[in-house]
Amino acid sequence: MANPSTLPAGIVAGTGRIRRCWWGADPPIYQAYHDDEWGRPVADDRRLFEKLCLEGFQSGLSWLTILKKRENFRLAFDGFDFHQLAHWGEHDVERLLGDAGIVRHRGKIEATLNNARRALELVAEFGSLAAYFWAWEPATGERPRHLDQPALAALSSSPASVAMSKDLRKRGWAFVGPTTCYSFMQAMGMVNDHIEGCSARPKVELARRMFVRPLRVQS
């Protein structure tokens, strides 16, 4: 294992030659999320909706809490099928408030159902959620390329996430502040915030280069 003193700031050495961003070093559920999911580009509408909703639920909590409950969330919210959730109502909110497997926060639950209805509107306008969200991908030069641990910890929003948040809220979405939107952009691969020296960073960058950005479907 590498000498910690020789590792780049914010990098933790794992078994073998694996190096991870400090936040993904432990426990195993975090390692898997860091290595195989975080930052990989996503174009599937249901997965995008799930990611944005869970980032909203994470507000004020740790992501580890949400990650441990993610399968419960998927069961409770019908796999985050926003076509179905758009038709849920108050009785479903009350039912979900009784589900100990999820975060029982009325505002966040109601926001999820509201956002499902707003998601249908985006699909009608843009052809898919993917086409809408990927249009907010920031230019390469907008953000610093080399991020050490202090810089990463301080980076909670960007001009693109601020603009996305403003547009979503104008369209009636809830729990989509700039920080939530930036975390979403990190998670769904719109930006690559794996720290320089992390084993996952070049893999994510390759996936981003190979990824075909979805285009808006003209109605």
KEZA-978648 format. One record per residue: x, y, z of N, C-alpha, C in turn; residue in three letters. Coordinates in steps of 0.02 Angstrom, whole numbers, padded with zeros to 5 digits, always signed. Layout:
XYZXYZXYZAla
...
% end
This chain:
+00042-00060+00000+00000+00000+00000+00044+00062+00000Met
+00022+00113-00037+00062+00174-00043+00068+00210+00024Ala
+00124+00243+00034+00134+00284+00093+00087+00343+00089Asn
+00043+00353+00140-00005+00407+00138+00026+00475+00124Pro
+00089+00484+00147+00121+00549+00138+00138+00563+00065Ser
+00139+00511+00023+00155+00520-00048+00094+00527-00092Thr
+00034+00520-00063-00028+00523-00102-00049+00596-00112Leu
-00082+00609-00169-00109+00677-00179-00159+00694-00124Pro
-00167+00758-00111-00215+00780-00060-00284+00755-00077Ala
-00318+00727-00028-00386+00704-00038-00392+00633-00064Gly
-00336+00598-00075-00336+00530-00101-00319+00481-00046Ile
-00356+00426-00044-00345+00373+00006-00329+00309-00032Val
-00277+00274-00010-00256+00211-00042-00298+00154-00016Ala
-00323+00111-00063-00360+00052-00044-00317-00010-00056Gly
-00349-00068-00059-00313-00129-00072-00286-00129-00143Thr
-00231-00164-00153-00201-00165-00219-00176-00095-00236Gly
-00190-00074-00296-00168-00008-00318-00226+00042-00324Arg
-00283+00024-00294-00341+00068-00299-00331+00129-00255Ile
-00345+00186-00284-00344+00249-00248-00412+00282-00255Arg
-00437+00307-00200-00505+00335-00200-00505+00406-00173Arg
-00556+00444-00194-00569+00508-00162-00583+00494-00088Cys
-00564+00540-00046-00568+00530+00026-00637+00508+00050Trp
-00691+00534+00017-00758+00519+00041-00781+00449+00024Trp
-00749+00418-00026-00770+00351-00048-00728+00295-00022Gly
-00686+00309+00028-00639+00258+00053-00673+00205+00096Ala
-00727+00222+00128-00759+00175+00175-00828+00203+00193Asp
-00877+00159+00206-00879+00086+00208-00886+00056+00138Pro
-00892-00010+00133-00896-00043+00067-00952-00016+00021Pro
-01010+00001+00049-01064+00026+00007-01044+00092-00026Ile
-01004+00131+00009-00978+00194-00019-00924+00180-00071Tyr
-00882+00130-00058-00830+00111-00106-00860+00092-00173Gln
-00912+00051-00171-00945+00028-00233-00977+00087-00270Ala
-01010+00131-00232-01042+00189-00263-00989+00234-00295Tyr
-00935+00245-00259-00880+00287-00285-00848+00256-00347His
-00833+00192-00344-00795+00159-00397-00836+00149-00461Asp
-00900+00131-00453-00938+00106-00510-00996+00150-00532Asp
-01013+00201-00494-01074+00239-00511-01063+00314-00513Glu
-01035+00343-00461-01031+00415-00455-00990+00445-00512Trp
-01020+00490-00548-00986+00523-00603-00994+00490-00671Gly
-01022+00429-00672-01032+00396-00737-01092+00427-00772Arg
-01086+00444-00835-01141+00479-00870-01204+00436-00876Pro
-01261+00468-00863-01326+00435-00863-01372+00470-00912Val
-01408+00431-00952-01456+00459-01000-01526+00431-00990Ala
-01534+00383-00945-01599+00352-00933-01642+00398-00890Asp
-01702+00415-00915-01744+00463-00880-01763+00443-00810Asp
-01779+00379-00800-01800+00359-00734-01742+00363-00684Arg
-01683+00344-00707-01624+00349-00663-01608+00422-00647Arg
-01615+00465-00696-01602+00536-00684-01652+00564-00634Leu
-01715+00546-00641-01766+00570-00595-01751+00544-00524Phe
-01733+00481-00519-01715+00452-00454-01658+00490-00423Glu
-01606+00502-00461-01547+00535-00434-01564+00605-00408Lys
-01602+00642-00446-01619+00710-00424-01663+00708-00362Leu
-01711+00662-00360-01754+00656-00301-01714+00638-00239Cys
-01669+00590-00246-01630+00568-00188-01583+00623-00164Leu
-01557+00662-00211-01516+00718-00190-01558+00767-00150Glu
-01621+00775-00168-01665+00818-00129-01678+00790-00060Gly
-01689+00724-00056-01699+00692+00010-01636+00698+00053Phe
-01578+00701+00021-01515+00704+00058-01506+00771+00093Gln
-01540+00823+00071-01532+00890+00098-01537+00889+00175Ser
-01483+00910+00208-01481+00911+00281-01459+00845+00312Gly
-01447+00795+00270-01426+00729+00295-01361+00709+00260Leu
-01334+00652+00280-01275+00626+00246-01297+00584+00186Ser
-01255+00583+00133-01271+00541+00076-01270+00468+00095Trp
-01229+00449+00143-01226+00379+00165-01294+00357+00191Leu
-01329+00400+00226-01396+00384+00251-01443+00368+00193Thr
-01440+00408+00140-01483+00397+00082-01462+00334+00045Ile
-01397+00323+00038-01373+00265+00001-01395+00200+00035Leu
-01393+00199+00101-01414+00139+00138-01489+00126+00130Lys
-01528+00179+00119-01600+00173+00113-01623+00171+00039Lys
-01577+00172-00008-01596+00181-00078-01643+00126-00102Arg
-01630+00064-00086-01675+00011-00109-01745+00019-00078Glu
-01748+00042-00016-01814+00055+00014-01849+00112-00022Asn
-01812+00163-00040-01841+00218-00079-01869+00192-00145Phe
-01831+00149-00178-01854+00124-00243-01918+00084-00237Arg
-01923+00045-00184-01984+00007-00172-02042+00054-00156Leu
-02029+00102-00113-02082+00147-00090-02108+00192-00147Ala
-02064+00212-00192-02083+00259-00245-02088+00225-00314Phe
-02106+00162-00313-02121+00127-00376-02065+00133-00427Asp
-02003+00123-00402-01945+00126-00446-01933+00195-00475Gly
-01961+00246-00444-01956+00316-00468-01981+00323-00540Phe
-02034+00286-00555-02067+00293-00619-02111+00355-00616Asp
-02086+00410-00641-02122+00474-00633-02188+00475-00671Phe
-02196+00432-00720-02261+00427-00755-02315+00402-00706His
-02296+00357-00661-02343+00332-00611-02349+00381-00553Gln
-02292+00406-00529-02293+00450-00471-02333+00514-00483Leu
-02337+00535-00545-02373+00596-00562-02447+00591-00544Ala
-02473+00530-00536-02544+00519-00521-02556+00504-00447His
-02503+00503-00407-02510+00490-00335-02536+00553-00301Trp
-02570+00542-00244-02600+00598-00209-02587+00597-00134Gly
-02631+00631-00097-02622+00641-00026-02621+00575+00012Glu
-02663+00527-00008-02664+00464+00028-02597+00427+00020His
-02563+00438-00036-02498+00408-00045-02446+00443-00002Asp
-02453+00509+00006-02408+00545+00050-02414+00519+00121Val
-02476+00509+00145-02486+00484+00212-02458+00414+00220Glu
-02467+00373+00169-02439+00305+00171-02363+00306+00175Arg
-02332+00349+00136-02259+00354+00136-02232+00382+00201Leu
-02270+00425+00233-02249+00452+00298-02247+00397+00351Leu
-02280+00342+00339-02279+00286+00386-02227+00234+00369Gly
-02187+00246+00316-02137+00197+00294-02070+00212+00327Asp
-02051+00172+00376-01989+00183+00413-01927+00170+00372Ala
-01935+00141+00313-01876+00125+00273-01849+00184+00233Gly
-01887+00239+00231-01865+00298+00194-01858+00357+00242Ile
-01840+00415+00215-01838+00476+00254-01909+00505+00255Val
-01939+00506+00313-02009+00525+00319-02015+00601+00330Arg
-02008+00637+00276-02011+00710+00277-02066+00731+00228His
-02120+00759+00256-02178+00774+00214-02160+00818+00155Arg
-02122+00870+00167-02105+00916+00114-02067+00883+00057Gly
-02021+00839+00074-01981+00805+00023-02023+00753-00014Lys
-02068+00719+00021-02113+00671-00012-02159+00707-00060Ile
-02190+00761-00036-02235+00799-00080-02197+00828-00139Glu
-02135+00849-00128-02095+00875-00183-02082+00822-00236Ala
-02071+00760-00215-02058+00706-00262-02118+00695-00308Thr
-02178+00696-00279-02238+00686-00320-02250+00747-00365Leu
-02239+00806-00337-02245+00867-00379-02195+00865-00436Asn
-02133+00846-00421-02081+00846-00472-02095+00793-00526Asn
-02130+00740-00508-02149+00690-00558-02195+00722-00610Ala
-02241+00763-00586-02286+00797-00633-02248+00848-00676Arg
-02201+00882-00645-02160+00930-00682-02114+00894-00732Arg
-02093+00832-00715-02051+00793-00760-02089+00776-00824Ala
-02152+00760-00817-02193+00746-00877-02195+00807-00923Leu
-02198+00866-00893-02200+00927-00933-02134+00937-00970Glu
-02078+00921-00937-02013+00927-00970-02008+00878-01028Leu
-02031+00817-01018-02029+00767-01071-02071+00790-01131Val
-02129+00819-01117-02172+00843-01171-02138+00899-01210Ala
-02098+00940-01176-02065+00997-01208-01999+00978-01242Glu
-01960+00936-01209-01892+00922-01234-01883+00853-01264Phe
-01932+00810-01255-01927+00742-01281-01904+00692-01230Gly
-01864+00714-01181-01841+00671-01127-01811+00715-01072Ser
-01808+00687-01011-01773+00722-00958-01699+00729-00974Leu
-01672+00677-01005-01601+00677-01022-01583+00736-01066Ala
-01625+00749-01116-01611+00805-01162-01612+00871-01124Ala
-01658+00878-01078-01661+00940-01039-01600+00947-00994Tyr
-01585+00896-00954-01531+00902-00905-01462+00909-00938Phe
-01449+00870-00989-01383+00873-01020-01371+00939-01056Trp
-01423+00975-01071-01413+01041-01101-01379+01090-01053Ala
-01378+01072-00988-01347+01114-00937-01274+01096-00925Trp
-01247+01049-00963-01177+01029-00953-01132+01090-00960Glu
-01091+01104-00909-01049+01164-00913-00992+01157-00963Pro
-00968+01213-00987-00910+01213-01031-00849+01189-00992Ala
-00802+01159-01027-00743+01129-00994-00706+01180-00952Thr
-00702+01240-00975-00662+01289-00939-00698+01324-00882Gly
-00761+01304-00867-00798+01339-00816-00773+01324-00746Glu
-00748+01263-00736-00729+01241-00669-00655+01224-00667Arg
-00624+01227-00607-00553+01209-00601-00542+01135-00617Pro
-00490+01119-00653-00476+01050-00673-00446+01010-00615Arg
-00403+01041-00575-00367+01004-00523-00397+01022-00455His
-00427+00973-00424-00461+00984-00361-00427+00945-00306Leu
-00403+00980-00254-00379+00944-00195-00437+00939-00146Asp
-00425+00906-00090-00479+00893-00043-00512+00957-00018Gln
-00474+01007+00004-00508+01068+00028-00550+01100-00026Pro
-00524+01102-00088-00562+01133-00142-00625+01095-00157Ala
-00622+01028-00157-00680+00988-00171-00733+00997-00117Leu
-00710+00999-00054-00757+01006+00001-00793+01074-00003Ala
-00758+01124-00029-00788+01191-00032-00832+01201-00093Ala
-00824+01158-00142-00860+01167-00205-00930+01135-00199Leu
-00980+01176-00187-01048+01150-00177-01097+01174-00230Ser
-01074+01218-00274-01117+01240-00328-01074+01266-00385Ser
-01105+01284-00439-01069+01311-00497-01117+01357-00534Ser
-01092+01399-00579-01138+01440-00618-01192+01399-00654Pro
-01172+01340-00679-01221+01298-00714-01274+01271-00667Ala
-01254+01251-00606-01303+01224-00559-01350+01279-00534Ser
-01323+01339-00527-01365+01396-00507-01417+01410-00561Val
-01396+01409-00624-01442+01422-00680-01493+01367-00686Ala
-01471+01304-00679-01518+01248-00682-01570+01252-00627Met
-01547+01266-00567-01593+01272-00510-01644+01327-00522Ser
-01622+01383-00546-01668+01439-00559-01720+01420-00610Lys
-01699+01385-00663-01747+01366-00715-01796+01313-00690Asp
-01771+01264-00652-01816+01212-00626-01867+01242-00579Leu
-01845+01287-00535-01892+01317-00488-01943+01360-00524Arg
-01922+01393-00577-01969+01432-00618-02022+01387-00649Lys
-02002+01325-00663-02047+01276-00693-02089+01239-00640Arg
-02080+01256-00576-02121+01228-00524-02091+01170-00485Gly
-02027+01153-00498-01995+01100-00460-01979+01124-00389Trp
-01974+01076-00343-01959+01091-00273-01898+01050-00250Ala
-01865+01075-00198-01804+01044-00171-01751+01035-00225Phe
-01741+01087-00263-01691+01085-00317-01648+01148-00314Val
-01620+01162-00254-01577+01219-00247-01511+01209-00283Gly
-01468+01260-00288-01405+01255-00324-01359+01200-00299Pro
-01357+01189-00233-01315+01136-00205-01341+01067-00224Thr
-01407+01058-00219-01438+00995-00239-01425+00982-00313Thr
-01433+01033-00354-01422+01025-00426-01349+01008-00441Cys
-01303+01039-00404-01233+01024-00417-01216+00952-00397Tyr
-01242+00930-00340-01231+00860-00320-01260+00812-00372Ser
-01317+00830-00399-01348+00791-00453-01302+00789-00514Phe
-01275+00846-00533-01230+00850-00591-01168+00807-00581Met
-01142+00806-00520-01085+00763-00504-01104+00689-00510Gln
-01162+00671-00481-01182+00601-00478-01198+00572-00546Ala
-01229+00613-00590-01252+00587-00655-01202+00596-00711Met
-01142+00620-00694-01088+00621-00742-01082+00684-00784Gly
-01119+00736-00767-01114+00798-00805-01047+00832-00793Met
-01019+00820-00734-00951+00843-00718-00913+00784-00688Val
-00848+00787-00692-00806+00734-00663-00767+00765-00605Asn
-00792+00754-00544-00761+00782-00485-00721+00731-00445Asp
-00705+00674-00476-00656+00630-00444-00590+00668-00442His
-00556+00666-00386-00494+00705-00376-00439+00677-00420Ile
-00395+00721-00443-00336+00699-00480-00298+00648-00438Glu
-00282+00590-00468-00248+00536-00432-00294+00480-00411Gly
-00361+00493-00415-00410+00441-00399-00413+00391-00457Cys
-00415+00327-00441-00416+00275-00493-00478+00281-00538Ser
-00532+00307-00511-00594+00311-00549-00595+00370-00597Ala
-00554+00421-00585-00558+00482-00625-00547+00469-00700Arg
-00494+00435-00721-00485+00424-00793-00539+00380-00824Pro
-00566+00333-00784-00619+00290-00810-00682+00331-00822Lys
-00696+00376-00777-00755+00419-00785-00744+00466-00844Val
-00685+00492-00850-00672+00538-00905-00679+00504-00973Glu
-00655+00440-00976-00664+00402-01038-00738+00390-01052Leu
-00775+00373-01001-00848+00362-01009-00882+00425-01033Ala
-00860+00482-01007-00889+00546-01029-00872+00562-01101Arg
-00811+00545-01122-00792+00557-01192-00831+00513-01240Arg
-00846+00452-01218-00881+00405-01261-00957+00416-01260Met
-00981+00452-01212-01053+00461-01202-01083+00505-01256Phe
-01138+00483-01284-01173+00522-01336-01226+00565-01301Val
-01215+00630-01302-01262+00675-01269-01331+00673-01303Arg
-01384+00666-01264-01451+00665-01294-01471+00733-01320Pro
-01508+00733-01373-01529+00795-01406-01604+00806-01394Leu
-01623+00868-01394-01694+00885-01387-01732+00861-01449Arg
-01789+00830-01437-01832+00807-01491-01882+00862-01506Val
-01880+00887-01567-01925+00941-01587-01996+00914-01595Gln
-02043+00947-01565-02113+00925-01571-02146+00955-01633Ser
% end
